[in-house]
Amino acid sequence: MAIDVGLSAGLVHTVTADDSARVVGSGDLDVLATPRLLALAEAATVAALTEADIPADRTTVGTRVELEHLRPTPVGETVTVGAELVHVDGRLLRFEVIVTDDADRVAARVLVTRVVVERDAFLRRAAR
């Protein structure tokens, strides 16, 4: 299994009412909710790994997140989420994720740590 620093992916998402803090329950404003922002950041890290040499019996799971939500993004605006793999240490993978808004302003910075796990063993532990 070879996973190299530099793998990257991006996604673009238009913020809908379903993404809002009001609907998600993390606040009462019609702006991108922090939990939805985190989900988008994680989705970008997963997308970055689509070209990685990970055996079919393994996958990655998120284990740690450091998130700075720096500016609000109103419903109707678009965010661009870019993830880059910046550190590999055996099974441990660390990504830097930058989220920008329509005006190309940084809306969030996220560090996401993922770990490569054996699918079946992970699910057995989860079922205990």
MDTraj code that builds the backbone (N, CA, C; nanometers):
import mdtraj as md
import numpy as np

residues = "MET ALA ILE ASP VAL GLY LEU SER ALA GLY LEU VAL HIS THR VAL THR ALA ASP ASP SER ALA ARG VAL VAL GLY SER GLY ASP LEU ASP VAL LEU ALA THR PRO ARG LEU LEU ALA LEU ALA GLU ALA ALA THR VAL ALA ALA LEU THR GLU ALA ASP ILE PRO ALA ASP ARG THR THR VAL GLY THR ARG VAL GLU LEU GLU HIS LEU ARG PRO THR PRO VAL GLY GLU THR VAL THR VAL GLY ALA GLU LEU VAL HIS VAL ASP GLY ARG LEU LEU ARG PHE GLU VAL ILE VAL THR ASP ASP ALA ASP ARG VAL ALA ALA ARG VAL LEU VAL THR ARG VAL VAL VAL GLU ARG ASP ALA PHE LEU ARG ARG ALA ALA ARG".split()
xyz = np.array([
    [0.0847, -0.1172, 0.0000],
    [0.0000, 0.0000, 0.0000],
    [0.0895, 0.1238, 0.0000],
    [0.0703, 0.2064, -0.1014],
    [0.1469, 0.3307, -0.1113],
    [0.0508, 0.4483, -0.1233],
    [0.0584, 0.5370, -0.0260],
    [-0.0223, 0.6581, -0.0283],
    [0.0759, 0.7735, -0.0181],
    [0.0723, 0.8617, -0.1162],
    [0.1727, 0.9667, -0.1248],
    [0.1192, 1.1037, -0.0857],
    [0.2039, 1.1789, -0.0163],
    [0.1744, 1.3185, 0.0135],
    [0.1467, 1.3893, -0.1190],
    [0.0545, 1.4822, -0.1157],
    [0.0230, 1.5601, -0.2351],
    [-0.1077, 1.5225, -0.3015],
    [-0.1637, 1.4065, -0.2654],
    [-0.2949, 1.3723, -0.3203],
    [-0.3923, 1.4831, -0.2835],
    [-0.4794, 1.5184, -0.3767],
    [-0.5718, 1.6277, -0.3474],
    [-0.7016, 1.6101, -0.4236],
    [-0.8019, 1.6801, -0.3769],
    [-0.9322, 1.6820, -0.4442],
    [-1.0061, 1.8055, -0.3978],
    [-1.1025, 1.8433, -0.4773],
    [-1.1852, 1.9572, -0.4421],
    [-1.3298, 1.9281, -0.4748],
    [-1.4165, 1.9985, -0.4084],
    [-1.5579, 1.9887, -0.4413],
    [-1.6187, 2.1268, -0.4257],
    [-1.7272, 2.1468, -0.4985],
    [-1.7992, 2.2732, -0.4951],
    [-1.9397, 2.2422, -0.4468],
    [-1.9888, 2.3242, -0.3547],
    [-2.1204, 2.2983, -0.2957],
    [-2.1955, 2.4297, -0.2780],
    [-2.3175, 2.4338, -0.3263],
    [-2.4040, 2.5485, -0.3028],
    [-2.4809, 2.5250, -0.1735],
    [-2.4719, 2.6200, -0.0831],
    [-2.5344, 2.6081, 0.0479],
    [-2.6866, 2.6185, 0.0325],
    [-2.7564, 2.5186, 0.0851],
    [-2.9024, 2.5167, 0.0821],
    [-2.9559, 2.5342, 0.2236],
    [-3.0867, 2.5503, 0.2335],
    [-3.1491, 2.5621, 0.3654],
    [-3.1194, 2.4390, 0.4501],
    [-3.1106, 2.3214, 0.3879],
    [-3.0804, 2.1987, 0.4629],
    [-2.9404, 2.1996, 0.5241],
    [-2.8514, 2.2842, 0.4717],
    [-2.7151, 2.2961, 0.5241],
    [-2.7050, 2.3998, 0.6351],
    [-2.8124, 2.4706, 0.6617],
    [-2.8059, 2.5860, 0.7512],
    [-2.7998, 2.5453, 0.8981],
    [-2.7420, 2.6351, 0.9758],
    [-2.7353, 2.6134, 1.1209],
    [-2.8759, 2.5995, 1.1786],
    [-2.9709, 2.6739, 1.1235],
    [-3.1091, 2.6674, 1.1721],
    [-3.1656, 2.5255, 1.1569],
    [-3.1443, 2.4639, 1.0414],
    [-3.2008, 2.3306, 1.0155],
    [-3.1198, 2.2218, 1.0859],
    [-2.9882, 2.2336, 1.0835],
    [-2.9017, 2.1317, 1.1441],
    [-2.9124, 2.1328, 1.2961],
    [-2.9458, 2.2482, 1.3525],
    [-2.9601, 2.2572, 1.4972],
    [-2.8372, 2.3091, 1.5686],
    [-2.7423, 2.3642, 1.4926],
    [-2.6211, 2.4158, 1.5558],
    [-2.6266, 2.5674, 1.5755],
    [-2.7432, 2.6256, 1.5523],
    [-2.7629, 2.7690, 1.5687],
    [-2.8988, 2.8062, 1.5134],
    [-2.9220, 2.9361, 1.4985],
    [-3.0531, 2.9785, 1.4495],
    [-3.0445, 3.0728, 1.3295],
    [-2.9312, 3.0667, 1.2579],
    [-2.9126, 3.1521, 1.1403],
    [-2.9130, 3.0699, 1.0123],
    [-2.9450, 3.1373, 0.9028],
    [-2.9473, 3.0723, 0.7721],
    [-2.8120, 3.0860, 0.7028],
    [-2.7114, 3.0259, 0.7650],
    [-2.5750, 3.0212, 0.7123],
    [-2.5260, 2.8767, 0.7209],
    [-2.4199, 2.8482, 0.6480],
    [-2.3627, 2.7139, 0.6492],
    [-2.3288, 2.6729, 0.7922],
    [-2.3870, 2.5625, 0.8359],
    [-2.3633, 2.5112, 0.9705],
    [-2.2245, 2.4489, 0.9793],
    [-2.1613, 2.4674, 1.0932],
    [-2.0292, 2.4081, 1.1140],
    [-2.0308, 2.2560, 1.0963],
    [-2.1309, 2.1817, 1.1452],
    [-2.1319, 2.0372, 1.1210],
    [-2.1373, 2.0009, 0.9712],
    [-2.2089, 2.0787, 0.8922],
    [-2.2138, 2.0541, 0.7474],
    [-2.0799, 2.0881, 0.6834],
    [-2.0162, 2.1955, 0.7312],
    [-1.8848, 2.2317, 0.6810],
    [-1.7862, 2.1178, 0.7067],
    [-1.7926, 2.0608, 0.8256],
    [-1.7056, 1.9477, 0.8579],
    [-1.7336, 1.8293, 0.7657],
    [-1.8590, 1.7996, 0.7401],
    [-1.8937, 1.6885, 0.6505],
    [-1.8375, 1.7128, 0.5106],
    [-1.8435, 1.8356, 0.4625],
    [-1.7872, 1.8673, 0.3310],
    [-1.6359, 1.8505, 0.3311],
    [-1.5704, 1.8926, 0.4391],
    [-1.4251, 1.8763, 0.4499],
    [-1.3871, 1.7291, 0.4476],
    [-1.4597, 1.6478, 0.5217],
    [-1.4303, 1.5040, 0.5222],
    [-1.4557, 1.4419, 0.3852],
    [-1.5618, 1.4850, 0.3184],
    [-1.5912, 1.4327, 0.1844],
    [-1.4770, 1.4639, 0.0882],
    [-1.4181, 1.5815, 0.1010],
    [-1.3053, 1.6171, 0.0144],
    [-1.1834, 1.5296, 0.0435],
    [-1.1601, 1.4937, 0.1712],
    [-1.0464, 1.4062, 0.2021],
    [-1.0686, 1.2671, 0.1448],
    [-1.1903, 1.2190, 0.1535],
    [-1.2225, 1.0876, 0.0965],
    [-1.2028, 1.0910, -0.0553],
    [-1.2474, 1.1987, -0.1183],
    [-1.2305, 1.2122, -0.2635],
    [-1.0826, 1.2150, -0.3017],
    [-0.9992, 1.2774, -0.2178],
    [-0.8556, 1.2835, -0.2463],
    [-0.7918, 1.1452, -0.2458],
    [-0.8524, 1.0524, -0.1743],
    [-0.7949, 0.9173, -0.1637],
    [-0.8436, 0.8216, -0.2719],
    [-0.9297, 0.8676, -0.3622],
    [-0.9838, 0.7765, -0.4640],
    [-0.8753, 0.7189, -0.5544],
    [-0.7668, 0.7910, -0.5737],
    [-0.6573, 0.7420, -0.6585],
    [-0.5466, 0.6734, -0.5789],
    [-0.5624, 0.6655, -0.4474],
    [-0.4596, 0.6038, -0.3625],
    [-0.4618, 0.4522, -0.3781],
    [-0.3483, 0.3925, -0.3504],
    [-0.3327, 0.2469, -0.3585],
    [-0.3718, 0.1848, -0.2244],
    [-0.5037, 0.1829, -0.1974],
    [-0.5543, 0.1234, -0.0738],
    [-0.6216, -0.0083, -0.1102],
    [-0.5770, -0.1210, -0.0542],
    [-0.6378, -0.2499, -0.0858],
    [-0.7883, -0.2501, -0.0575],
    [-0.8624, -0.3308, -0.1300],
    [-1.0085, -0.3350, -0.1194],
    [-1.0566, -0.3746, 0.0204],
    [-0.9739, -0.4491, 0.0955],
    [-1.0160, -0.4910, 0.2290],
    [-0.9875, -0.3849, 0.3354],
    [-0.9415, -0.2675, 0.2928],
    [-0.9113, -0.1580, 0.3853],
    [-0.9863, -0.0325, 0.3431],
    [-0.9982, 0.0587, 0.4376],
    [-1.0595, 0.1883, 0.4125],
    [-0.9966, 0.2875, 0.5089],
    [-1.0417, 0.4112, 0.5060],
    [-0.9924, 0.5084, 0.6025],
    [-1.1089, 0.5598, 0.6850],
    [-1.0781, 0.5951, 0.8074],
    [-1.1779, 0.6538, 0.8973],
    [-1.1187, 0.7800, 0.9586],
    [-1.2057, 0.8765, 0.9829],
    [-1.1619, 0.9989, 1.0480],
    [-1.1400, 0.9754, 1.1953],
    [-1.0312, 1.0322, 1.2494],
    [-1.0007, 1.0144, 1.3912],
    [-0.9797, 1.1457, 1.4659],
    [-0.9513, 1.2531, 1.3932],
    [-0.9245, 1.3813, 1.4608],
    [-0.9529, 1.4946, 1.3626],
    [-1.0073, 1.6033, 1.4175],
    [-1.0362, 1.7216, 1.3364],
    [-1.0024, 1.8470, 1.4165],
    [-0.9372, 1.9416, 1.3522],
    [-0.9188, 2.0761, 1.4068],
    [-0.9821, 2.1692, 1.3050],
    [-1.0858, 2.2430, 1.3459],
    [-1.1633, 2.3220, 1.2523],
    [-1.1716, 2.4665, 1.2992],
    [-1.1381, 2.5588, 1.2095],
    [-1.1577, 2.7017, 1.2327],
    [-1.2618, 2.7497, 1.1325],
    [-1.3797, 2.7811, 1.1796],
    [-1.4870, 2.8337, 1.0941],
    [-1.4740, 2.9853, 1.1013],
    [-1.4176, 3.0464, 0.9972],
    [-1.3723, 3.1849, 1.0028],
    [-1.4728, 3.2888, 0.9555],
    [-1.5621, 3.2497, 0.8637],
    [-1.6600, 3.3467, 0.8151],
    [-1.7874, 3.2762, 0.7722],
    [-1.9011, 3.3418, 0.7881],
    [-2.0286, 3.2797, 0.7523],
    [-2.0482, 3.2733, 0.6008],
    [-2.1188, 3.1704, 0.5588],
    [-2.1566, 3.1571, 0.4188],
    [-2.3079, 3.1433, 0.4136],
    [-2.3772, 3.2458, 0.3625],
    [-2.5236, 3.2430, 0.3602],
    [-2.5791, 3.1371, 0.2648],
    [-2.7014, 3.0948, 0.2934],
    [-2.7740, 3.0059, 0.2028],
    [-2.7773, 3.0715, 0.0647],
    [-2.7520, 2.9911, -0.0377],
    [-2.7504, 3.0405, -0.1751],
    [-2.6112, 3.0647, -0.2292],
    [-2.5147, 3.0864, -0.1406],
    [-2.3768, 3.1038, -0.1863],
    [-2.3103, 2.9678, -0.2046],
    [-2.1958, 2.9695, -0.2690],
    [-2.1222, 2.8471, -0.3002],
    [-1.9906, 2.8451, -0.2240],
    [-1.9543, 2.7271, -0.1759],
    [-1.8222, 2.7093, -0.1160],
    [-1.7418, 2.6115, -0.2022],
    [-1.6125, 2.6352, -0.2063],
    [-1.5191, 2.5442, -0.2714],
    [-1.4342, 2.4836, -0.1610],
    [-1.4267, 2.3523, -0.1594],
    [-1.3577, 2.2799, -0.0531],
    [-1.2408, 2.2049, -0.1159],
    [-1.1201, 2.2408, -0.0779],
    [-1.0010, 2.1754, -0.1316],
    [-0.9255, 2.1033, -0.0222],
    [-0.8973, 1.9748, -0.0451],
    [-0.8239, 1.8938, 0.0527],
    [-0.6925, 1.8477, -0.0082],
    [-0.5857, 1.8548, 0.0703],
    [-0.4553, 1.8059, 0.0261],
    [-0.3938, 1.7209, 0.1360],
    [-0.3452, 1.6041, 0.0975],
    [-0.2748, 1.5160, 0.1901],
    [-0.1358, 1.5743, 0.2140],
    [-0.1070, 1.6121, 0.3386],
    [0.0187, 1.6808, 0.3687],
    [0.1144, 1.5981, 0.4541],
    [0.0653, 1.4859, 0.5096],
    [0.1521, 1.4065, 0.5970],
    [0.1049, 1.2616, 0.5951],
    [0.2009, 1.1707, 0.5801],
    [0.1728, 1.0270, 0.5872],
    [0.2729, 0.9654, 0.6831],
    [0.2215, 0.8890, 0.7799],
    [0.3064, 0.8175, 0.8743],
    [0.2455, 0.6796, 0.8925],
    [0.2867, 0.5856, 0.8094],
    [0.2279, 0.4520, 0.8129],
    [0.0816, 0.4584, 0.7760],
    [-0.0055, 0.4219, 0.8707],
    [-0.1500, 0.4221, 0.8455],
    [-0.2146, 0.5586, 0.8694],
    [-0.1406, 0.6510, 0.9292],
    [-0.1939, 0.7820, 0.9641],
    [-0.1799, 0.8797, 0.8478],
    [-0.2901, 0.9463, 0.8140],
    [-0.2942, 1.0414, 0.7023],
    [-0.3466, 1.1747, 0.7537],
    [-0.2750, 1.2843, 0.7252],
    [-0.3204, 1.4152, 0.7706],
    [-0.3430, 1.5057, 0.6495],
    [-0.4611, 1.5674, 0.6474],
    [-0.5021, 1.6541, 0.5379],
    [-0.5182, 1.7969, 0.5851],
    [-0.4823, 1.8910, 0.4978],
    [-0.5186, 2.0303, 0.5163],
    [-0.6338, 2.0582, 0.4212],
    [-0.7389, 2.1172, 0.4738],
    [-0.8570, 2.1488, 0.3939],
    [-0.8817, 2.2989, 0.4049],
    [-0.8988, 2.3634, 0.2902],
    [-0.9310, 2.5058, 0.2854],
    [-1.0675, 2.5205, 0.2192],
    [-1.1544, 2.5965, 0.2835],
    [-1.2883, 2.6239, 0.2301],
    [-1.2942, 2.7723, 0.1958],
    [-1.3296, 2.8017, 0.0709],
    [-1.3423, 2.9407, 0.0283],
    [-1.4855, 2.9689, -0.0157],
    [-1.5228, 3.0967, -0.0100],
    [-1.6580, 3.1364, -0.0481],
    [-1.6596, 3.1922, -0.1906],
    [-1.7755, 3.2460, -0.2309],
    [-1.7917, 3.3004, -0.3669],
    [-1.6896, 3.4090, -0.3994],
    [-1.6484, 3.4856, -0.2996],
    [-1.5534, 3.5950, -0.3205],
    [-1.4091, 3.5493, -0.3023],
    [-1.3875, 3.4178, -0.2979],
    [-1.2547, 3.3577, -0.2811],
    [-1.1910, 3.3956, -0.1466],
    [-1.2752, 3.4209, -0.0464],
    [-1.2273, 3.4460, 0.0888],
    [-1.2250, 3.3132, 0.1641],
    [-1.1272, 3.2975, 0.2514],
    [-1.1178, 3.1742, 0.3294],
    [-1.2294, 3.1745, 0.4339],
    [-1.3181, 3.0772, 0.4226],
    [-1.4295, 3.0626, 0.5168],
    [-1.3945, 2.9674, 0.6300],
    [-1.3029, 2.8731, 0.6012],
    [-1.2638, 2.7767, 0.7050],
    [-1.1310, 2.7127, 0.6697],
    [-1.0614, 2.6728, 0.7766],
    [-0.9409, 2.5904, 0.7654],
    [-0.9648, 2.4684, 0.8520],
    [-0.9335, 2.3525, 0.7967],
    [-0.9601, 2.2288, 0.8699],
    [-0.8400, 2.1358, 0.8550],
    [-0.7951, 2.0786, 0.9653],
    [-0.6973, 1.9699, 0.9624],
    [-0.7739, 1.8425, 0.9946],
    [-0.7647, 1.7455, 0.9056],
    [-0.8360, 1.6193, 0.9225],
    [-0.7342, 1.5066, 0.9271],
    [-0.7416, 1.4257, 1.0313],
    [-0.6580, 1.3068, 1.0402],
    [-0.7454, 1.1854, 1.0137],
    [-0.6980, 1.1013, 0.9219],
    [-0.7652, 0.9759, 0.8908],
    [-0.6651, 0.8636, 0.9133],
    [-0.7164, 0.7440, 0.9399],
    [-0.6317, 0.6273, 0.9622],
    [-0.6817, 0.5150, 0.8719],
    [-0.5888, 0.4441, 0.8103],
    [-0.6226, 0.3274, 0.7290],
    [-0.6534, 0.2116, 0.8228],
    [-0.7692, 0.1488, 0.8031],
    [-0.8107, 0.0364, 0.8871],
    [-0.8538, -0.0803, 0.7995],
    [-0.8496, -0.1974, 0.8586],
    [-0.9037, -0.3165, 0.7941],
    [-1.0555, -0.3133, 0.8148],
    [-1.1308, -0.3175, 0.7052],
    [-1.2764, -0.3008, 0.7113],
    [-1.3432, -0.3966, 0.8104],
    [-1.3220, -0.5260, 0.7929],
    [-1.3925, -0.6257, 0.8749],
    [-1.3557, -0.6140, 1.0228],
    [-1.2278, -0.5962, 1.0513],
    [-1.1853, -0.5842, 1.1912],
    [-1.2463, -0.4594, 1.2549],
    [-1.2510, -0.3508, 1.1811],
    [-1.3094, -0.2272, 1.2324],
    [-1.4573, -0.2464, 1.2642],
    [-1.5293, -0.3101, 1.1719],
    [-1.6733, -0.3323, 1.1942],
    [-1.6986, -0.4292, 1.3092],
    [-1.6104, -0.5290, 1.3275],
    [-1.6256, -0.6206, 1.4416],
    [-1.6092, -0.5425, 1.5726],
    [-1.5105, -0.4552, 1.5787],
    [-1.4898, -0.3747, 1.7006],
    [-1.6080, -0.2809, 1.7243],
    [-1.6640, -0.2270, 1.6175],
    [-1.7774, -0.1345, 1.6317],
    [-1.9016, -0.2056, 1.6837],
    [-1.9155, -0.3351, 1.6543],
    [-2.0341, -0.4103, 1.6938],
    [-2.0293, -0.4559, 1.8393],
    [-1.9166, -0.4417, 1.9041],
    [-1.9051, -0.4870, 2.0444],
    [-1.9764, -0.3977, 2.1396],
])
top = md.Topology()
chain = top.add_chain()
for i, resn in enumerate(residues, 1):
    res = top.add_residue(resn, chain, resSeq=i)
    for name in ("N", "CA", "C"):
        top.add_atom(name, md.element.get_by_symbol(name[0]), res)
traj = md.Trajectory(xyz[None], top)
